[in-house]
Amino acid sequence: QVQLAESGGGSVQAGGSLRLSCAVSSYTYSNYCMGWFRQSPGKEREGDALIHLDERIGYADFVKGRFAISQDNAKNVLYLEMNSLKPEDTAMYYCAADPSREVCWTWLTLPYRFGYWGQGTQVTVSS
């Protein structure tokens, strides 16, 4: 059983930066893909960034060059460094994990298939 807990959200002005953290319990990195997802009111949940089972990293087009995902294996923490934030980045951000290769491959199109989710942390970007 994997437990996830996000932190680090807040309110920033456009162009600012935030770093989100996801504390992970009972977890072996090599057995799960780990990612960050967002959901805005009235919109579907969508993926921002993912570390695959083989440690390859993927980004959604709308965050490429602005966001960076990383993990600290010693501390069992997943990070999302967010730079050049835009008002459209305003959302609840979730970290998620899944051990299935098929689920990991479809992280952009079928994010709801992920089996483990945190409670979310709110990010608000003002113009």
C-alpha positions as a Markdown table, in Angstrom:
| # | Residue | x | y | z |
|---|---|---|---|---|
| 1 | Gln | 0.0 | 0.0 | 0.0 |
| 2 | Val | 1.4 | 3.3 | -1.1 |
| 3 | Gln | 0.5 | 6.5 | 0.8 |
| 4 | Leu | 1.2 | 9.9 | -0.8 |
| 5 | Ala | 1.0 | 13.4 | 0.8 |
| 6 | Glu | 1.6 | 16.6 | -1.2 |
| 7 | Ser | 2.7 | 19.9 | 0.1 |
| 8 | Gly | 4.2 | 23.2 | -1.2 |
| 9 | Gly | 1.2 | 24.7 | -2.9 |
| 10 | Gly | 0.4 | 28.4 | -2.5 |
| 11 | Ser | -0.4 | 31.6 | -4.3 |
| 12 | Val | 2.1 | 33.3 | -6.6 |
| 13 | Gln | 2.1 | 35.9 | -9.3 |
| 14 | Ala | 2.5 | 35.0 | -12.9 |
| 15 | Gly | 6.1 | 34.4 | -13.7 |
| 16 | Gly | 6.8 | 33.1 | -10.2 |
| 17 | Ser | 8.0 | 29.7 | -9.0 |
| 18 | Leu | 6.9 | 27.0 | -6.6 |
| 19 | Arg | 8.2 | 23.6 | -5.6 |
| 20 | Leu | 5.7 | 20.9 | -4.8 |
| 21 | Ser | 6.7 | 17.9 | -2.7 |
| 22 | Cys | 5.1 | 14.5 | -2.4 |
| 23 | Ala | 6.1 | 12.4 | 0.6 |
| 24 | Val | 5.8 | 8.7 | -0.2 |
| 25 | Ser | 5.5 | 5.9 | 2.3 |
| 26 | Ser | 6.0 | 2.1 | 1.9 |
| 27 | Tyr | 7.4 | 2.5 | -1.5 |
| 28 | Thr | 10.1 | 1.1 | -3.8 |
| 29 | Tyr | 10.8 | 3.6 | -6.6 |
| 30 | Ser | 11.7 | 0.9 | -9.1 |
| 31 | Asn | 8.3 | -0.8 | -8.7 |
| 32 | Tyr | 6.1 | 2.3 | -9.4 |
| 33 | Cys | 5.9 | 5.1 | -11.9 |
| 34 | Met | 5.3 | 8.4 | -10.1 |
| 35 | Gly | 3.8 | 11.6 | -11.5 |
| 36 | Trp | 2.2 | 14.9 | -11.0 |
| 37 | Phe | -1.3 | 15.7 | -12.2 |
| 38 | Arg | -3.5 | 18.8 | -12.1 |
| 39 | Gln | -7.2 | 19.4 | -12.0 |
| 40 | Ser | -9.0 | 22.8 | -12.4 |
| 41 | Pro | -12.6 | 23.4 | -11.6 |
| 42 | Gly | -14.8 | 22.1 | -14.4 |
| 43 | Lys | -11.9 | 20.4 | -16.2 |
| 44 | Glu | -10.7 | 16.8 | -16.4 |
| 45 | Arg | -7.6 | 15.7 | -14.5 |
| 46 | Glu | -4.5 | 15.9 | -16.6 |
| 47 | Gly | -0.9 | 14.9 | -16.4 |
| 48 | Asp | 2.0 | 17.3 | -16.0 |
| 49 | Ala | 5.0 | 15.1 | -15.5 |
| 50 | Leu | 5.9 | 11.5 | -14.9 |
| 51 | Ile | 8.9 | 9.3 | -14.0 |
| 52 | His | 8.4 | 6.0 | -15.7 |
| 53 | Leu | 9.3 | 2.6 | -14.3 |
| 54 | Asp | 12.6 | 2.7 | -16.2 |
| 55 | Glu | 13.2 | 6.2 | -14.8 |
| 56 | Arg | 12.6 | 8.0 | -18.2 |
| 57 | Ile | 10.9 | 11.3 | -17.6 |
| 58 | Gly | 7.9 | 12.6 | -19.6 |
| 59 | Tyr | 6.3 | 16.0 | -19.6 |
| 60 | Ala | 3.0 | 17.3 | -21.0 |
| 61 | Asp | 3.6 | 19.8 | -23.8 |
| 62 | Phe | 2.1 | 22.7 | -21.8 |
| 63 | Val | 4.8 | 22.4 | -19.1 |
| 64 | Lys | 7.9 | 21.5 | -21.1 |
| 65 | Gly | 10.7 | 23.9 | -20.4 |
| 66 | Arg | 8.9 | 25.3 | -17.3 |
| 67 | Phe | 8.4 | 22.3 | -14.9 |
| 68 | Ala | 10.9 | 19.7 | -13.7 |
| 69 | Ile | 10.1 | 16.5 | -11.9 |
| 70 | Ser | 12.6 | 14.8 | -9.7 |
| 71 | Gln | 12.8 | 12.3 | -6.8 |
| 72 | Asp | 15.0 | 12.0 | -3.7 |
| 73 | Asn | 15.3 | 8.2 | -3.2 |
| 74 | Ala | 16.9 | 8.7 | 0.2 |
| 75 | Lys | 14.1 | 10.9 | 1.5 |
| 76 | Asn | 11.2 | 9.1 | -0.4 |
| 77 | Val | 10.1 | 12.4 | -1.8 |
| 78 | Leu | 8.9 | 13.3 | -5.3 |
| 79 | Tyr | 9.2 | 16.9 | -6.4 |
| 80 | Leu | 7.8 | 19.2 | -9.0 |
| 81 | Glu | 9.7 | 22.4 | -9.6 |
| 82 | Met | 7.4 | 24.9 | -11.3 |
| 83 | Asn | 8.9 | 28.0 | -13.0 |
| 84 | Ser | 7.4 | 30.7 | -15.2 |
| 85 | Leu | 4.0 | 30.0 | -13.8 |
| 86 | Lys | 1.0 | 31.2 | -15.7 |
| 87 | Pro | -2.6 | 31.9 | -14.5 |
| 88 | Glu | -3.7 | 28.8 | -16.5 |
| 89 | Asp | -1.5 | 26.7 | -14.2 |
| 90 | Thr | -4.0 | 27.4 | -11.4 |
| 91 | Ala | -5.3 | 24.0 | -10.2 |
| 92 | Met | -5.2 | 21.4 | -7.5 |
| 93 | Tyr | -2.1 | 19.4 | -8.0 |
| 94 | Tyr | -1.9 | 15.7 | -7.1 |
| 95 | Cys | 0.9 | 13.2 | -7.0 |
| 96 | Ala | 0.1 | 9.7 | -8.1 |
| 97 | Ala | 1.7 | 6.3 | -8.4 |
| 98 | Asp | 1.0 | 3.0 | -10.1 |
| 99 | Pro | 2.9 | -0.3 | -10.5 |
| 100 | Ser | 1.4 | -1.2 | -13.9 |
| 101 | Arg | 3.5 | -0.5 | -17.0 |
| 102 | Glu | 0.3 | -0.2 | -19.0 |
| 103 | Val | -1.2 | 2.4 | -16.7 |
| 104 | Cys | 2.1 | 4.3 | -16.7 |
| 105 | Trp | 2.2 | 4.4 | -20.5 |
| 106 | Thr | -1.3 | 6.0 | -20.7 |
| 107 | Trp | -0.6 | 8.6 | -18.0 |
| 108 | Leu | -1.4 | 11.5 | -20.4 |
| 109 | Thr | -4.6 | 10.1 | -21.8 |
| 110 | Leu | -6.0 | 8.0 | -18.9 |
| 111 | Pro | -4.7 | 9.5 | -15.7 |
| 112 | Tyr | -7.6 | 8.2 | -13.6 |
| 113 | Arg | -6.3 | 4.7 | -14.0 |
| 114 | Phe | -3.6 | 5.4 | -11.5 |
| 115 | Gly | -4.2 | 3.5 | -8.3 |
| 116 | Tyr | -2.6 | 5.7 | -5.7 |
| 117 | Trp | -3.3 | 9.4 | -5.1 |
| 118 | Gly | -2.5 | 12.0 | -2.6 |
| 119 | Gln | -5.0 | 14.5 | -1.3 |
| 120 | Gly | -3.7 | 17.4 | -3.4 |
| 121 | Thr | -2.2 | 20.8 | -2.9 |
| 122 | Gln | -3.7 | 24.0 | -4.4 |
| 123 | Val | -1.7 | 26.2 | -6.6 |
| 124 | Thr | -3.1 | 29.7 | -7.5 |
| 125 | Val | -1.3 | 31.9 | -10.0 |
| 126 | Ser | -2.5 | 35.5 | -10.3 |
| 127 | Ser | -2.0 | 37.7 | -13.3 |
